[in-house]
Structures are given as structure tokens and as C-alpha cells.
């Protein structure tokens, strides 16, 4: 059992036998990171609940409503560990680099928030292989599209104490912005590698702009190198490509938020 309204997104690190959840926790305001030891999956052990220092709220009421998204500091997740660092996205609270050498006593290393001036909803922060860069997405809002917000960022973490955005990326606004439904970033394939056939490729769902493949070899100039936008028939709801996964064969599984089902794809490069 978990308090409040339960977890939103979660992740599993099979190598470390860890699971990560985002949810309410006593002593914290809004959602924070739950880190669990699942080496015995029948008896998961909570190693820690951790949020940004200013989320501390002893005695406060539990409730993870992330509104208003522009300002509400609440963990979205899931986080990811690389070495002794954890990376996490905090919605209206920006993104953080966390020292997780001791999972029971994690420490903030670096943090940045770009809201304001940009609209909040920082969704995912994920490292590009072993390179000193993160892919960070800001989720498109449910009721309003923004011409100049809610896109993908590349963040330079060569100095971990000062995460610095160095570029942004989004598909053709003129083509998709008024197509209907959400226009903006959402999920990525949560395995951005710098090795192999998919090296430096970010697969990102962009709601009404479908699935995009973005080359981040040059972190200062991300470029699109492929896309798949599900067909939309007359009178149908807009495409809302929502999440993306893969398997050991390199197939991609794209699902829609508004009932267009699942597409199984191959990336041909």
C-alpha cells in the first residue's frame, strides 16, 4: 500500500534489483521519488523517499495533484541511475541531478528550472549513454497548446552543479500545431544509448505529431532523421501518440492516448 493517490509512473532497474515509483509520502509536499529494493519481489523494501529540499512539508496533507503545472513542484518520473547519479524530472520544479551513492540518504547535486518563463510540466530527464548530456522533455498540456513551450531539451551536465540547457528540438509547428489534440513532447524510449545502431537517437512521442526519431550526436543541433505519424481518418479524434517501448528484436511499440491502439514498427534508419 502507498499513501495518497498512489504512483503515477514507475521504473525497474533489473541490474540493481531496484524499483522507482512516484507518489505521495508523509513529510513531503506533492509527489517524490520512492526507491525500493525488489531483490525479493514478494517483500519489497522501501529504501527511501526523496524530493527536492523545498518539498519538505512535515505534517502537511497528502495530495499529488500537479496543478498548476507551471509552478507545482512534484516528481513525475521515473528516475534513472547512471553510476552513482540519479536523474529526475519535477514537473513545474524543473530537473535534478542527485547523488545516490547511498540510496537511503540521497543528496541534491544540481538543479535547474525554466518555469518561468517557459511553461512547466518537466516530464523526463534521461542521460545520453555515458555522455555528459541529458534529454529532458516537457509534457504538452491537456487543454492548451503552446507555440514556444513543451518541447525537448538537451541539458549539459559537464558541471553537475550547474545543469545548463544547450538546445531544444520540436517538429514542424506549422504542420501540426492546429491539427487537434495536444501538440508537444511526452515520453521517450527510456534507453538512450551512445553505442550500436541506435547510438545518439532519441525516440520521442509528440502527441498529434506521432513518433519522431531525433539524432543528438551534436547536442547543440538535434536533427530529426525519421518519423511515423498514425493515419487519421475523417471524423476521427486526433492522433495522440503517447508512449513508446521496444523489445530485444528492435521492434518499437507505439500506443495512442485516444484509442487508436498500438502500432508495431521497425526503425529502418
GUZA-974742 format. One record per residue (C-alpha): residue in one letter; x, y, z. Coordinates in steps of 0.5 Angstrom, whole numbers, plus 2048, in hexadecimal, padded with zeros to 3 digits. Layout:
<r resn="A" c1="X" c2="Y" c3="Z"/>
...
//
This chain:
<r resn="X" c1="800" c2="800" c3="800"/>
<r resn="X" c1="802" c2="807" c3="7FE"/>
<r resn="X" c1="7FF" c2="80D" c3="801"/>
<r resn="X" c1="7FB" c2="813" c3="7FE"/>
<r resn="X" c1="7F9" c2="811" c3="7F7"/>
<r resn="X" c1="7FF" c2="80C" c3="7F5"/>
<r resn="X" c1="804" c2="80C" c3="7F0"/>
<r resn="X" c1="804" c2="80F" c3="7E9"/>
<r resn="X" c1="80A" c2="80D" c3="7E5"/>
<r resn="X" c1="80F" c2="808" c3="7E7"/>
<r resn="X" c1="815" c2="804" c3="7E5"/>
<r resn="X" c1="819" c2="7FE" c3="7E6"/>
<r resn="X" c1="821" c2="7FD" c3="7E6"/>
<r resn="X" c1="822" c2="7F6" c3="7E6"/>
<r resn="X" c1="829" c2="7F6" c3="7E6"/>
<r resn="X" c1="829" c2="7FA" c3="7ED"/>
<r resn="X" c1="822" c2="7F6" c3="7EF"/>
<r resn="X" c1="81F" c2="7FD" c3="7F1"/>
<r resn="X" c1="818" c2="800" c3="7EF"/>
<r resn="X" c1="817" c2="807" c3="7EF"/>
<r resn="X" c1="810" c2="80A" c3="7F0"/>
<r resn="X" c1="80D" c2="811" c3="7F0"/>
<r resn="X" c1="808" c2="812" c3="7F5"/>
<r resn="X" c1="806" c2="816" c3="7FC"/>
<r resn="X" c1="80A" c2="815" c3="802"/>
<r resn="X" c1="809" c2="817" c3="809"/>
<r resn="X" c1="80D" c2="81D" c3="80B"/>
<r resn="X" c1="80D" c2="820" c3="803"/>
<r resn="X" c1="809" c2="824" c3="7FF"/>
<r resn="X" c1="807" c2="821" c3="7F9"/>
<r resn="X" c1="80A" c2="81B" c3="7F5"/>
<r resn="X" c1="811" c2="819" c3="7F7"/>
<r resn="X" c1="816" c2="813" c3="7F5"/>
<r resn="X" c1="814" c2="80C" c3="7F8"/>
<r resn="X" c1="81A" c2="808" c3="7F8"/>
<r resn="X" c1="819" c2="800" c3="7F9"/>
<r resn="X" c1="81D" c2="7FA" c3="7FA"/>
<r resn="X" c1="81A" c2="7F5" c3="7F6"/>
<r resn="X" c1="81F" c2="7EF" c3="7F6"/>
<r resn="X" c1="81A" c2="7EB" c3="7FA"/>
<r resn="X" c1="814" c2="7EE" c3="7F6"/>
<r resn="X" c1="80F" c2="7EB" c3="7FB"/>
<r resn="X" c1="812" c2="7EF" c3="800"/>
<r resn="X" c1="814" c2="7F6" c3="7FD"/>
<r resn="X" c1="817" c2="7FA" c3="802"/>
<r resn="X" c1="817" c2="802" c3="802"/>
<r resn="X" c1="81E" c2="805" c3="802"/>
<r resn="X" c1="81C" c2="80C" c3="802"/>
<r resn="X" c1="817" c2="811" c3="800"/>
<r resn="X" c1="81B" c2="817" c3="7FD"/>
<r resn="X" c1="819" c2="81E" c3="7FA"/>
<r resn="X" c1="81C" c2="825" c3="7F9"/>
<r resn="X" c1="81D" c2="828" c3="7FF"/>
<r resn="X" c1="818" c2="82D" c3="7FF"/>
<r resn="X" c1="813" c2="828" c3="7FE"/>
<r resn="X" c1="814" c2="826" c3="806"/>
<r resn="X" c1="80D" c2="827" c3="809"/>
<r resn="X" c1="80C" c2="824" c3="810"/>
<r resn="X" c1="805" c2="823" c3="812"/>
<r resn="X" c1="802" c2="825" c3="80B"/>
<r resn="X" c1="7FD" c2="822" c3="808"/>
<r resn="X" c1="7FE" c2="81D" c3="802"/>
<r resn="X" c1="7FC" c2="81E" c3="7FB"/>
<r resn="X" c1="7FF" c2="81E" c3="7F5"/>
<r resn="X" c1="7FB" c2="822" c3="7F0"/>
<r resn="X" c1="800" c2="825" c3="7EC"/>
<r resn="X" c1="7FC" c2="82B" c3="7EA"/>
<r resn="X" c1="7FE" c2="831" c3="7E8"/>
<r resn="X" c1="803" c2="82D" c3="7E4"/>
<r resn="X" c1="807" c2="834" c3="7E3"/>
<r resn="X" c1="809" c2="834" c3="7EA"/>
<r resn="X" c1="808" c2="82E" c3="7EE"/>
<r resn="X" c1="80E" c2="82A" c3="7F0"/>
<r resn="X" c1="80C" c2="823" c3="7F0"/>
<r resn="X" c1="810" c2="81D" c3="7EE"/>
<r resn="X" c1="80E" c2="81A" c3="7E7"/>
<r resn="X" c1="813" c2="814" c3="7E6"/>
<r resn="X" c1="815" c2="80F" c3="7E5"/>
<r resn="X" c1="81C" c2="811" c3="7E7"/>
<r resn="X" c1="822" c2="80D" c3="7E4"/>
<r resn="X" c1="829" c2="80C" c3="7E8"/>
<r resn="X" c1="830" c2="80C" c3="7E4"/>
<r resn="X" c1="836" c2="80A" c3="7E8"/>
<r resn="X" c1="834" c2="80E" c3="7EF"/>
<r resn="X" c1="830" c2="813" c3="7EC"/>
<r resn="X" c1="828" c2="813" c3="7EB"/>
<r resn="X" c1="825" c2="818" c3="7E7"/>
<r resn="X" c1="81D" c2="81A" c3="7E8"/>
<r resn="X" c1="818" c2="81F" c3="7E5"/>
<r resn="X" c1="814" c2="823" c3="7EA"/>
<r resn="X" c1="80E" c2="826" c3="7E5"/>
<r resn="X" c1="80E" c2="82D" c3="7E7"/>
<r resn="X" c1="814" c2="82D" c3="7EB"/>
<r resn="X" c1="819" c2="82B" c3="7E6"/>
<r resn="X" c1="81E" c2="825" c3="7E6"/>
<r resn="X" c1="823" c2="823" c3="7EA"/>
<r resn="X" c1="82A" c2="81F" c3="7EB"/>
<r resn="X" c1="82A" c2="81B" c3="7F1"/>
<r resn="X" c1="830" c2="818" c3="7F5"/>
<r resn="X" c1="82D" c2="811" c3="7F6"/>
<r resn="X" c1="834" c2="80D" c3="7F9"/>
<r resn="X" c1="82F" c2="80C" c3="7FF"/>
<r resn="X" c1="828" c2="80A" c3="7FD"/>
<r resn="X" c1="826" c2="80B" c3="804"/>
<r resn="X" c1="829" c2="812" c3="804"/>
<r resn="X" c1="829" c2="816" c3="7FD"/>
<r resn="X" c1="82B" c2="81D" c3="7FC"/>
<r resn="X" c1="82A" c2="822" c3="7F7"/>
<r resn="X" c1="830" c2="824" c3="7F3"/>
<r resn="X" c1="82D" c2="828" c3="7ED"/>
<r resn="X" c1="826" c2="82B" c3="7EB"/>
<r resn="X" c1="823" c2="830" c3="7E6"/>
<r resn="X" c1="81C" c2="832" c3="7E5"/>
<r resn="X" c1="81A" c2="836" c3="7DF"/>
<r resn="X" c1="813" c2="838" c3="7E1"/>
<r resn="X" c1="812" c2="83D" c3="7E0"/>
<r resn="X" c1="813" c2="840" c3="7DB"/>
<r resn="X" c1="811" c2="839" c3="7D8"/>
<r resn="X" c1="80B" c2="835" c3="7DA"/>
<r resn="X" c1="80D" c2="830" c3="7DF"/>
<r resn="X" c1="80B" c2="828" c3="7DE"/>
<r resn="X" c1="812" c2="825" c3="7DE"/>
<r resn="X" c1="811" c2="81E" c3="7DD"/>
<r resn="X" c1="817" c2="81A" c3="7DC"/>
<r resn="X" c1="81F" c2="81B" c3="7DD"/>
<r resn="X" c1="823" c2="816" c3="7DA"/>
<r resn="X" c1="82A" c2="815" c3="7D8"/>
<r resn="X" c1="82D" c2="814" c3="7D1"/>
<r resn="X" c1="831" c2="80E" c3="7D2"/>
<r resn="X" c1="838" c2="810" c3="7D6"/>
<r resn="X" c1="838" c2="817" c3="7D3"/>
<r resn="X" c1="837" c2="81D" c3="7D8"/>
<r resn="X" c1="830" c2="81F" c3="7D5"/>
<r resn="X" c1="829" c2="81D" c3="7D7"/>
<r resn="X" c1="823" c2="81D" c3="7D2"/>
<r resn="X" c1="81D" c2="821" c3="7D6"/>
<r resn="X" c1="816" c2="821" c3="7D4"/>
<r resn="X" c1="811" c2="826" c3="7D6"/>
<r resn="X" c1="80A" c2="823" c3="7D5"/>
<r resn="X" c1="805" c2="826" c3="7D1"/>
<r resn="X" c1="7FF" c2="829" c3="7D5"/>
<r resn="X" c1="7F8" c2="825" c3="7D4"/>
<r resn="X" c1="7F4" c2="82B" c3="7D3"/>
<r resn="X" c1="7F8" c2="831" c3="7D0"/>
<r resn="X" c1="7FE" c2="830" c3="7CA"/>
<r resn="X" c1="804" c2="835" c3="7CB"/>
<r resn="X" c1="808" c2="837" c3="7C5"/>
<r resn="X" c1="80E" c2="838" c3="7C9"/>
<r resn="X" c1="80E" c2="833" c3="7CE"/>
<r resn="X" c1="80D" c2="82C" c3="7D0"/>
<r resn="X" c1="813" c2="829" c3="7CB"/>
<r resn="X" c1="819" c2="825" c3="7CC"/>
<r resn="X" c1="81F" c2="828" c3="7CF"/>
<r resn="X" c1="827" c2="826" c3="7CF"/>
<r resn="X" c1="82A" c2="827" c3="7D6"/>
<r resn="X" c1="831" c2="828" c3="7D7"/>
<r resn="X" c1="834" c2="825" c3="7DE"/>
<r resn="X" c1="83B" c2="825" c3="7DD"/>
<r resn="X" c1="83B" c2="829" c3="7E3"/>
<r resn="X" c1="836" c2="825" c3="7E7"/>
<r resn="X" c1="834" c2="82B" c3="7EC"/>
<r resn="X" c1="832" c2="830" c3="7E6"/>
<r resn="X" c1="82E" c2="82C" c3="7E1"/>
<r resn="X" c1="82D" c2="830" c3="7DB"/>
<r resn="X" c1="828" c2="830" c3="7D5"/>
<r resn="X" c1="82C" c2="830" c3="7CF"/>
<r resn="X" c1="827" c2="82E" c3="7C9"/>
<r resn="X" c1="820" c2="82D" c3="7C8"/>
<r resn="X" c1="81C" c2="829" c3="7C3"/>
<r resn="X" c1="815" c2="828" c3="7C0"/>
<r resn="X" c1="812" c2="826" c3="7BA"/>
<r resn="X" c1="80E" c2="82B" c3="7B5"/>
<r resn="X" c1="80A" c2="82F" c3="7B9"/>
<r resn="X" c1="806" c2="832" c3="7B2"/>
<r resn="X" c1="804" c2="82B" c3="7B0"/>
<r resn="X" c1="802" c2="828" c3="7B7"/>
<r resn="X" c1="800" c2="82E" c3="7BC"/>
<r resn="X" c1="7F9" c2="82E" c3="7BA"/>
<r resn="X" c1="7F8" c2="827" c3="7B8"/>
<r resn="X" c1="7F4" c2="826" c3="7BE"/>
<r resn="X" c1="7F5" c2="823" c3="7C5"/>
<r resn="X" c1="7FC" c2="824" c3="7C8"/>
<r resn="X" c1="802" c2="826" c3="7C5"/>
<r resn="X" c1="808" c2="826" c3="7C9"/>
<r resn="X" c1="80D" c2="821" c3="7CC"/>
<r resn="X" c1="80B" c2="81B" c3="7D0"/>
<r resn="X" c1="80F" c2="814" c3="7D1"/>
<r resn="X" c1="816" c2="812" c3="7CE"/>
<r resn="X" c1="818" c2="80B" c3="7CD"/>
<r resn="X" c1="81C" c2="80A" c3="7D4"/>
<r resn="X" c1="822" c2="808" c3="7D2"/>
<r resn="X" c1="826" c2="80D" c3="7CE"/>
<r resn="X" c1="82D" c2="80A" c3="7CC"/>
<r resn="X" c1="833" c2="80C" c3="7C9"/>
<r resn="X" c1="835" c2="806" c3="7C6"/>
<r resn="X" c1="833" c2="801" c3="7C1"/>
<r resn="X" c1="82E" c2="802" c3="7BB"/>
<r resn="X" c1="829" c2="807" c3="7BF"/>
<r resn="X" c1="82F" c2="80B" c3="7C2"/>
<r resn="X" c1="82D" c2="812" c3="7C4"/>
<r resn="X" c1="826" c2="811" c3="7C1"/>
<r resn="X" c1="820" c2="813" c3="7C6"/>
<r resn="X" c1="819" c2="810" c3="7C4"/>
<r resn="X" c1="814" c2="815" c3="7C7"/>
<r resn="X" c1="80D" c2="815" c3="7C6"/>
<r resn="X" c1="80A" c2="81C" c3="7C5"/>
<r resn="X" c1="802" c2="81B" c3="7C5"/>
<r resn="X" c1="7FF" c2="81E" c3="7BF"/>
<r resn="X" c1="806" c2="81D" c3="7BB"/>
<r resn="X" c1="807" c2="816" c3="7BC"/>
<r resn="X" c1="80D" c2="813" c3="7BE"/>
<r resn="X" c1="814" c2="816" c3="7BC"/>
<r resn="X" c1="81B" c2="814" c3="7BC"/>
<r resn="X" c1="820" c2="819" c3="7BD"/>
<r resn="X" c1="827" c2="819" c3="7BC"/>
<r resn="X" c1="82B" c2="81C" c3="7C2"/>
<r resn="X" c1="832" c2="81B" c3="7C0"/>
<r resn="X" c1="833" c2="822" c3="7C0"/>
<r resn="X" c1="830" c2="824" c3="7C7"/>
<r resn="X" c1="830" c2="82B" c3="7C4"/>
<r resn="X" c1="82C" c2="82A" c3="7BE"/>
<r resn="X" c1="827" c2="824" c3="7BF"/>
<r resn="X" c1="824" c2="822" c3="7B8"/>
<r resn="X" c1="81E" c2="81D" c3="7B6"/>
<r resn="X" c1="820" c2="817" c3="7B2"/>
<r resn="X" c1="819" c2="813" c3="7B2"/>
<r resn="X" c1="812" c2="814" c3="7B4"/>
<r resn="X" c1="80C" c2="810" c3="7B4"/>
<r resn="X" c1="805" c2="813" c3="7B5"/>
<r resn="X" c1="7FF" c2="80E" c3="7B5"/>
<r resn="X" c1="7FA" c2="810" c3="7B0"/>
<r resn="X" c1="7F4" c2="814" c3="7B2"/>
<r resn="X" c1="7ED" c2="812" c3="7AE"/>
<r resn="X" c1="7E7" c2="817" c3="7AD"/>
<r resn="X" c1="7E4" c2="819" c3="7B3"/>
<r resn="X" c1="7E8" c2="815" c3="7B8"/>
<r resn="X" c1="7EC" c2="818" c3="7BE"/>
<r resn="X" c1="7F3" c2="81B" c3="7BD"/>
<r resn="X" c1="7F9" c2="816" c3="7BE"/>
<r resn="X" c1="7FC" c2="817" c3="7C5"/>
<r resn="X" c1="802" c2="812" c3="7C5"/>
<r resn="X" c1="803" c2="811" c3="7CC"/>
<r resn="X" c1="808" c2="80C" c3="7CE"/>
<r resn="X" c1="80E" c2="808" c3="7CA"/>
<r resn="X" c1="811" c2="802" c3="7CC"/>
<r resn="X" c1="816" c2="7FD" c3="7C9"/>
<r resn="X" c1="818" c2="7F5" c3="7C9"/>
<r resn="X" c1="81E" c2="7F1" c3="7C8"/>
<r resn="X" c1="81D" c2="7F1" c3="7C1"/>
<r resn="X" c1="81D" c2="7F8" c3="7C0"/>
<r resn="X" c1="816" c2="7F9" c3="7BF"/>
<r resn="X" c1="812" c2="7FF" c3="7C1"/>
<r resn="X" c1="80B" c2="7FF" c3="7C4"/>
<r resn="X" c1="808" c2="806" c3="7C4"/>
<r resn="X" c1="801" c2="807" c3="7C7"/>
<r resn="X" c1="7FC" c2="80C" c3="7C7"/>
<r resn="X" c1="7F8" c2="810" c3="7CC"/>
<r resn="X" c1="7F2" c2="811" c3="7C9"/>
<r resn="X" c1="7F0" c2="80A" c3="7C7"/>
<r resn="X" c1="7F4" c2="809" c3="7C0"/>
<r resn="X" c1="7F7" c2="803" c3="7C3"/>
<r resn="X" c1="7FE" c2="800" c3="7C2"/>
<r resn="X" c1="803" c2="800" c3="7BC"/>
<r resn="X" c1="809" c2="7FC" c3="7BC"/>
<r resn="X" c1="80E" c2="7FF" c3="7B8"/>
<r resn="X" c1="815" c2="7FE" c3="7B5"/>
<r resn="X" c1="81A" c2="803" c3="7B5"/>
<r resn="X" c1="81E" c2="803" c3="7AE"/>
<r resn="X" c1="823" c2="809" c3="7AF"/>
//
